[in-house]
Amino acid sequence: MAWPRSSPPTAHTQKQDVFALILGAPLCYLLLHWLYGRFLLPEGIDRIVQFRISSCCGFADSLFATPMLTNMLYHAVGWLGPEVAWPLLSTFGALAVAAVLVNVLRHVPATPLLRGLYALLLLGALPLLFLALSSPAGALALALAGLAAHALLLYSLEGTTFWLFIAGLSLGLAPFAHPMALGYLLGLAAGLWLVFPGGVQQKWALYVVVFTPFCLLAAGWGFLHWLYGRQGSLFPMVAPPLQGGALPVLSFLVLLLLGLCIGLCILRRHRRSGERHAPGIFARFWWIHLAIWCGMWLFLVRVDAYDPLFLLSFGLFLAAGFLPALPRGGGQVAVAVLLVLFAGVTWWELPQTSPVVRAWQGALAGEHVYGELYGPHLEAASFLQRHLGEGEAVASPSPRARLVWFLSGMDRPFVLPARLDSEGAPSPAYRLLPAGGGGGGSAPVFSNGAWHLVDPDLEVTR
């Protein structure tokens, strides 16, 4: 059964899409390069600091930094310097999202004008735009999950096993980019059994092909952890940007309304169309994905102004994947109106509920927002810059000390947790301890709501 579309994409339209992506790449890079000195999530700081200390931490410490996917990609370009490498990696993530969206929208049975409107509304929605431009880990997870869903649909409609292997590889890599992608994979493992027709043997064969890449990658990653004696998690726990913020309830409700509208349009087409096979598959796929998305909200969301953004982007990405199933006419117009509403609501609500998004908007306006994002960490970094003598080192047992080292310019010796017990580590002049963890037995020479800076020579034995 062929994919439902108005006309097959030609080589000419495919060349146009590729040309548009190539043209957009340098523009995206220039924007991200300009933003680098004004706005950067802890995800980027972790990658930059990890690459900086990789030469002294050894191969294992560098290898097991998470997220694995973006860590390896950054190590491939990190030699260019952080001001070039991080915008380059972010551009790659944004282009991956755009490429998957363009490939999906090419199959929408609508006029080029309406497809272009869909593209603008999807890419212009604040959650997806923020994630694509600020978080390569989130962008790659979105692109891989979207590609997997698209490939599974193509396989079910066309029966080509190539798409089944593409879905398996995409699902296998996605959890190593962002932790929320693991929730999507587990949801598919529970729901695909209900989607595909056939007997038990056929379904088991499908599961073997789709989930074997993930099992092999997870087993290999776990074996390497055991081999090198590492205790860290197998899957990434992307550093949340900042605590604070509220759940964007209105954005969630509008997106849920969009999902229900798409589902009802697909069901209506399924009941009235003579094409029973394709609309039926779309209907089953859509309701399973809607259930997965709602389940991720209920069980995985943390109100820290970051996971909600990923889940809003993920839900919008899933909605885009089912636009080709919409019938011509009122259904497409209703979805376009809801996309306009969703874009407007997110641009209004998210800056009020998320301090990170509010700071990002300020950075787009030309403001330097590091003080707003990392106030206590920036205070500690400024103190070290003013009072730390040349060659004097600072040690810290907290992984969050990477923020302080990055904000201090990374031009002073810093003994991070990976090197605290290693040979050749410099003797620290100060110890940087998290607030609430005790002052090490001495009065701190500097203290704020996040850090205590103590002199080891003044510590007393308890």
HELIX and SHEET records of a PDB file:
HELIX    1   1 ALA A   11  TYR A   36  1                                  26    
HELIX    2   2 PRO A   42  CYS A   57  1                                  16    
HELIX    3   3 PHE A   59  LEU A   63  1                                   5    
HELIX    4   4 MET A   68  VAL A   77  1                                  10    
HELIX    5   5 GLY A   78  LEU A   80  5                                   3    
HELIX    6   6 PRO A   82  LEU A  105  1                                  24    
HELIX    7   7 PRO A  112  GLY A  124  1                                  13    
HELIX    8   8 LEU A  126  SER A  134  1                                   9    
HELIX    9   9 PRO A  136  GLU A  158  1                                  23    
HELIX   10  10 THR A  161  LEU A  173  1                                  13    
HELIX   11  11 ALA A  174  PHE A  176  5                                   3    
HELIX   12  12 MET A  180  VAL A  195  1                                  16    
HELIX   13  13 VAL A  200  LEU A  227  1                                  28    
HELIX   14  14 VAL A  249  ARG A  272  1                                  24    
HELIX   15  15 HIS A  277  LEU A  300  1                                  24    
HELIX   16  16 ASP A  307  GLY A  321  1                                  15    
HELIX   17  17 LEU A  323  ALA A  325  5                                   3    
HELIX   18  18 GLY A  330  THR A  353  1                                  24    
HELIX   19  19 PRO A  355  LEU A  364  1                                  10    
HELIX   20  20 TYR A  370  LEU A  373  1                                   4    
HELIX   21  21 GLY A  375  HIS A  387  1                                  13    
HELIX   22  22 ALA A  401  LEU A  407  1                                   7    
HELIX   23  23 PRO A  417  ARG A  419  5                                   3    
HELIX   24  24 PRO A  456  LEU A  458  5                                   3    
SHEET    1   A 5 PHE A 414  VAL A 415  0                                        
SHEET    2   A 5 ALA A 393  ALA A 395  1                                        
SHEET    3   A 5 PRO A 428  PRO A 434  1                                        
SHEET    4   A 5 TRP A 451  VAL A 454 -1                                        
SHEET    5   A 5 PHE A 446  SER A 447 -1                                        
END                                                                             
